[in-house]
Amino acid sequence: QVRLVESGGGWVQTGESLKLSCAAPSRTISGFTVNWFRQAPGKEREFVAGISWNGQSKDYADSVKGRFTISRDNLKNIIDLHMSNLRADDTAVYFCGRQMRFAQPVHSTEEVDFWGQGTQVTVSS
């Protein structure tokens, strides 16, 4: 069983920054693309950002381009999501997921085989 663990969520005000981390206790994400998704109340889970296994390919949802940056440290098995200039509509539970195939990040939740438990991000205006 692959366990992904998110951390770093919290409550911030509009315009502030936050860093989320996704960690795996073993080499379970090594060689895999890992994506961040988010789910707001009453809405479907949506793609936020993704990074290929070697960090060379990154992709972002249009709504976060220029504000969010994804990175990974393969020695520590950690994928970070740096979020800046946060807005109220960024409020959601954020999940990281291991993409089971394809080198490039895919926006579909159906390509994720393992998820973390999620971390809440609340942006107050």
Sequence and secondary structure as in RCSB ss.txt:
>XXXX:A:sequence
QVRLVESGGGWVQTGESLKLSCAAPSRTISGFTVNWFRQAPGKEREFVAGISWNGQSKDYADSVKGRFTISRDNL
KNIIDLHMSNLRADDTAVYFCGRQMRFAQPVHSTEEVDFWGQGTQVTVSS
>XXXX:A:secstr
   BEEE  EEEETT  EEEEEE SSGGGTTS EEEEEE TTS  EEEEEE TTS  EEE TTTTTTEEEEEETT
TTEEEEEE S  GGG EEEEEEEE S SS    GGGEEEEB  EEEEEE 
